[in-house]
Amino acid sequence: MAEHRTERVGSLIREKIGELVVSGKIKDPRVDSFLSITRVSVSRDLAYADVYVSSYKTEAGLAKGVAGLQSAAGYIQAQLARLMHIRQTPRLRFHADPGIREGFEIIQKIEKLTENEDQRDRLPASEQEAGL
């Protein structure tokens, strides 16, 4: 039962932080709307929440965004306490998650391979057999 509660709290935290980021309520210039909260892992005692942040931007841009969120953690935690109505609001710890950027790069590679195969399929059969 406790595991189900931590999942629900994590999901709610993820949703609310995402809303704060997208709406621009976090005034730190390092935090932009291209950041995405991918998942939240809440400790069993609800004392801590590890928030994983991703973006399709460079690793340096993602690191800046995570640092901005970490510096605004007190403000975010206060907003969560106001919105969530739970006895104890978890302390937030932000971590970089390169998942979106890696997925974006994989999609680009697949599109490039598909494009190369399409060009190869357009070659005359004699050139395909010759390996050209």
C-alpha positions as CSV (number, residue, x, y, z in Angstrom):
1,M,0.0,0.0,0.0
2,A,2.8,2.4,0.9
3,E,4.4,1.8,-2.5
4,H,1.2,2.8,-4.3
5,R,1.1,6.0,-2.3
6,T,4.7,6.9,-3.2
7,E,3.9,6.3,-6.8
8,R,0.9,8.6,-6.7
9,V,2.8,11.3,-4.8
10,G,5.6,11.0,-7.4
11,S,3.2,11.3,-10.3
12,L,1.6,14.4,-8.7
13,I,5.0,16.0,-8.1
14,R,6.0,15.3,-11.7
15,E,2.9,16.9,-13.0
16,K,3.1,20.0,-10.8
17,I,6.8,20.7,-11.4
18,G,6.1,20.3,-15.1
19,E,3.4,22.9,-14.9
20,L,5.7,25.3,-13.1
21,V,8.4,24.8,-15.7
22,V,6.1,25.2,-18.7
23,S,4.2,28.2,-17.3
24,G,7.5,30.1,-16.6
25,K,6.8,30.5,-12.9
26,I,10.4,29.5,-12.1
27,K,12.2,32.8,-12.8
28,D,15.8,31.3,-12.9
29,P,17.1,32.1,-16.4
30,R,18.7,28.6,-16.6
31,V,15.3,27.0,-16.5
32,D,13.5,27.0,-19.8
33,S,10.4,25.4,-21.1
34,F,12.3,22.8,-23.1
35,L,13.1,20.9,-19.9
36,S,11.0,17.9,-19.2
37,I,10.4,16.1,-16.0
38,T,10.7,12.4,-17.0
39,R,10.2,10.7,-13.7
40,V,10.1,11.2,-9.9
41,S,11.2,8.7,-7.4
42,V,9.9,9.3,-3.8
43,S,11.4,7.7,-0.7
44,R,9.2,5.4,1.3
45,D,8.9,7.9,4.2
46,L,8.1,10.8,1.7
47,A,11.2,12.7,3.0
48,Y,12.9,13.0,-0.4
49,A,12.0,13.0,-4.0
50,D,14.5,12.5,-6.7
51,V,13.4,14.4,-9.8
52,Y,14.8,13.4,-13.2
53,V,15.0,16.1,-15.8
54,S,15.6,15.7,-19.5
55,S,15.9,17.8,-22.6
56,Y,16.9,17.4,-26.2
57,K,19.5,20.2,-25.8
58,T,23.2,19.6,-25.1
59,E,24.5,18.0,-21.9
60,A,25.8,21.5,-20.8
61,G,22.3,23.0,-21.4
62,L,20.7,20.2,-19.4
63,A,23.2,20.6,-16.6
64,K,22.5,24.3,-16.4
65,G,18.7,23.6,-16.3
66,V,19.2,21.0,-13.5
67,A,21.3,23.5,-11.5
68,G,18.6,26.2,-12.0
69,L,16.0,23.8,-10.8
70,Q,18.1,22.8,-7.8
71,S,18.6,26.4,-6.8
72,A,14.9,27.0,-7.1
73,A,14.1,23.8,-5.1
74,G,12.9,25.8,-2.0
75,Y,10.4,27.8,-4.1
76,I,9.2,24.7,-6.0
77,Q,8.8,22.8,-2.7
78,A,6.8,25.6,-1.2
79,Q,4.5,25.6,-4.3
80,L,4.1,21.9,-4.1
81,A,3.1,22.2,-0.4
82,R,0.5,24.7,-1.3
83,L,-0.9,22.6,-4.2
84,M,-0.7,19.1,-2.9
85,H,-2.2,19.2,0.6
86,I,-0.1,16.5,2.2
87,R,1.4,16.5,5.7
88,Q,5.0,16.5,4.6
89,T,6.3,17.7,1.3
90,P,9.4,15.8,0.2
91,R,12.7,17.6,-0.2
92,L,13.6,17.8,-3.9
93,R,16.8,16.6,-5.5
94,F,17.2,17.2,-9.2
95,H,19.2,14.9,-11.5
96,A,20.0,15.0,-15.2
97,D,18.4,12.3,-17.4
98,P,19.8,12.2,-20.9
99,G,17.0,10.0,-22.2
100,I,15.2,12.5,-24.4
101,R,18.4,13.7,-26.1
102,E,19.6,10.2,-26.7
103,G,16.2,9.2,-28.2
104,F,16.3,12.3,-30.4
105,E,19.7,11.3,-31.6
106,I,18.6,7.7,-32.3
107,I,15.7,8.9,-34.3
108,Q,18.0,11.1,-36.4
109,K,20.3,8.1,-37.1
110,I,17.3,5.9,-38.1
111,E,16.1,8.6,-40.5
112,K,19.5,9.0,-42.0
113,L,19.7,5.2,-42.5
114,T,16.3,5.1,-44.1
115,E,17.2,8.0,-46.3
116,N,20.4,6.1,-47.5
117,E,18.4,3.0,-48.2
118,D,15.8,5.0,-50.2
119,Q,18.6,6.4,-52.3
120,R,20.1,2.9,-52.8
121,D,16.7,1.5,-53.8
122,R,16.4,4.2,-56.5
123,L,19.6,3.0,-58.2
124,P,19.3,0.8,-61.3
125,A,19.4,-2.9,-60.6
126,S,22.8,-3.3,-62.4
127,E,24.4,-0.7,-60.0
128,Q,22.8,-2.4,-56.9
129,E,24.3,-5.8,-58.0
130,A,27.7,-4.2,-58.5
131,G,27.5,-2.8,-54.9
132,L,27.6,0.8,-56.0
